[in-house]
Every structure is written in C-alpha cells, then in structure tokens.
C-alpha cells in the first residue's frame, strides 16, 4: 500500500470515529451535564496524550512557556465540546453533523481575519457546495423552514460551538512556537481540563458517578480514547502522507458516517430528500480531494485556513 493510500485509509478511520461521537453523544447528552462530561473527557484524553508525548518526543520545559496560550486554546476547544453536547440534547445526530461541516467555511473566514490567508476560487466553490449541503440537511430539505429560518434549538447551540472550533483552527497556527504537535495538544488538553473543572466543580461534586447509566461511561471512554486520542494519532499519520487540503476534505464525510452509525444503532434514518444535502457534502469532498497539477493542494489549504 502506498503512503498516500495509507493516509486516505487513516482519514477514513478518522472521520468514522469522529462521527461516532455524534451518535453516542446524542444518547448520553441528557444523562449528565455537558461540562462535567467534558471535564472528565479532557482529563482522560490528556492522560493518554501525555503518556504518548512522554514516550515519543518528551515533554521539554520550554514547551510550557507562555502557558496562557494553552489556556486560550483549551478554553476555546472546551466551549466547542460543551456546546456540542448541549446541542445534542435536542438535535438529531445527522443534523448536528451537518452543522459541523460548516466549520471549514468559518475557519476560512477566521483564517483571513487572524492570518490574512486567502481562499482560492476552487476551494471557495467546494466550501460553498459543502455549506449548501449542510443547510439542506439542517433545514430538513424544507424550503418553508429555510424561508422562515426555522433552526432547531440544538442545531443553533451547536452552531456557536462550531464557531469556537473554527476560531481554534487558525489560533493553533498563530500561537504555536515550534512545539511538537503531541506536546502542544497535551498542553491544550490539560488547560481545558483545568478550566472545565473550575467552571463545573459544583456539578462535578454533585454528580452521582456510581449511578450514571452505562451509556455515559461508554460515551466518555469513546470520546476520550477513540474520538480524541486515537483520532489525533490518525490525523498526525495522515498529515505526513497527504496534502493538508485533502485531510480537511474528510470533514464532509461526517454526515454520511453518522447515518451509518444511526443505522447500526437501529435508529431512524433521514428522509430521502434530506439525503440530497448529504450528497452535496460528498461532492464538496470530491472537489477538495481532486488533484491539481498546477497548484499544490497544501498551498491551497494554507491560504484557506
């Protein structure tokens, strides 16, 4: 298997694992406070990534200079995850996954604001098609709902979480001072865990941990180990073998994977008309994956972020 094929296989696994957090999260969201769940998630993921950093690159003291950077990044990512689980209390997993596909569009905008990076025409076309597909799913292929701008409460909450995620992407590039990715991620996770613990300490103390349903523990382990630590490893693996634009393109597979997760759990699937929006996100994926001999895809993403 070629390195490129290995990278694509890694990103397929990455997108499938990320999608699982939507389906599992929807089942656990109403069983535990989102901030409490994510405080535990950040702590567990920090432990896993910390061990990985210790046995690979090490944890040099110089990496923890200007710790405010990790607090800013950890706080921003914590907002994303808390609002995600708050939104999943009422939003359908497929609709939430569609909202997630709006993140690259917003990231391109924040990339221009923070880094003055410019989106190329082909990248803009792909992002626009993906956004149209996302809106198609969010409004359930209902033109009347679109005209009235009837957005579900859960989708609206999660959208603001995705805004935080979109801001996070260019901030990583702006704040990183050459630290290895695994070390930088560890610092962000530790900061996020501390901030969430401080924010939700009273709720953490009041939570009856031994009385929580099994789905909460399953979801916690899954999002900490598989949707955080494992996806980080897969992402790093893929970025060494694929142009970054192709790595980002797999965001658009999330709704399709969520549909498969929902089928596996025996839940209902969206109306066939809604699947048209999912098809548009796949078209966006194809555009972003298409090779361009005249221009490096790596350069395109660097400009688009």
LINZIZI-V292047 format. One record per pair of residues at least 6 apart in sequence whose ideal C-beta (glycine too) atoms are under 7 Angstrom apart, sorted by sequence separation. I is the first residue (numbers start at 1). J is the second residue. If there is no record, write none. Layout:
i = [I/I]
j = [J/J]
This chain:
i = [53/111/112/139/263/139/197/262/88/176/239/87/238/259/108/259/138/138/108/259/105/256/104/255/104/105/255/256/101/102/252/252/102/252/253/101/252/99/42/98/249/98/99/249/38/98/248/249/95/246/38/94/95/245/246/38/35/38/185/34/37/34/246/34/245/243/245/248/243/244/115/181/243/245/29/99/106/110/114/245/95/106/110/114/244/96/115/243/25/29/30/96/99/103/107/111/115/25/29/95/99/102/106/110/114/91/26/90/96/100/103/107/25/90/91/99/103/107/90/91/89/22/88/26/87/91/87/23/87/22/86/87/22/83/84/87/22/83/83/84/19/83/80/79/80/79/80/76/80/76/77/76/73/76/73/73/73/69/77/74/78/73/74/77/63/70/74/75/78/70/74/78/137/63/70/71/75/70/74/130/57/64/59/63/71/57/56/57/53/52/53/141/141/173/49/53/141/140/141/170/49/50/141/169/49/137/46/49/136/137/136/137/46/134/45/46/104/133/136/133/42/46/104/133/134/103/132/133/42/43/101/130/42/101/129/130/133/101/39/42/100/101/129/130/129/39/97/98/38/39/97/126/129/35/39/94/97/126/125/126/35/36/94/35/39/93/94/122/33/36/35/36/94/93/33/36/32/94/48/123/41/45/98/32/40/44/49/101/120/31/48/123/31/41/37/41/45/49/120/31/32/45/119/120/31/117/118/119/117/28/41/117/27/28/117/28/111/24/25/111/24/108/108/24/107/21/20/21/21/20/17/18/17/17/18/17/14/14/13/14/10/14/10/11/10/7/7/8/6/7/15/19/23/11/14/18/22/4/3/4/15/19/23/11/15/19/23/16/20/15/19/23]
j = [59/117/118/145/269/146/204/269/96/184/247/96/247/269/119/270/151/155/127/278/127/278/127/278/130/131/281/282/130/131/281/282/134/284/285/134/285/134/78/134/285/137/138/288/78/138/288/289/137/288/81/137/138/288/289/82/82/85/232/82/85/85/297/86/297/296/298/301/297/298/170/236/298/300/85/155/162/166/170/301/152/163/167/171/301/154/173/301/84/88/89/155/158/162/166/170/174/85/89/155/159/162/166/170/174/152/88/152/158/162/165/169/88/153/154/162/166/170/154/155/154/88/154/93/154/158/155/93/157/93/157/158/96/157/158/161/97/158/160/161/97/161/161/161/164/164/165/164/168/167/168/168/168/171/171/172/175/175/188/188/192/188/189/192/179/187/191/192/195/188/192/196/255/183/190/191/195/191/195/252/180/187/183/187/195/182/182/183/182/182/183/271/273/305/182/186/274/274/276/305/185/186/277/305/186/274/186/189/276/277/277/278/189/277/189/190/248/277/280/278/189/193/251/280/281/251/280/281/192/193/251/280/193/252/280/281/284/254/193/196/254/255/283/284/284/196/254/255/196/197/255/284/287/196/200/255/258/287/287/288/199/200/258/200/204/258/259/287/200/203/203/204/262/262/203/207/207/270/225/300/220/224/277/212/220/224/229/281/300/212/229/304/213/223/220/224/228/232/303/215/216/229/303/304/216/302/303/304/303/215/228/304/215/216/305/219/304/218/219/305/219/304/305/222/305/222/222/223/227/227/226/227/227/230/231/231/231/234/234/235/234/238/237/238/238/238/241/242/241/242/250/254/258/247/250/254/258/241/241/242/253/257/261/250/254/258/262/257/261/257/261/265]
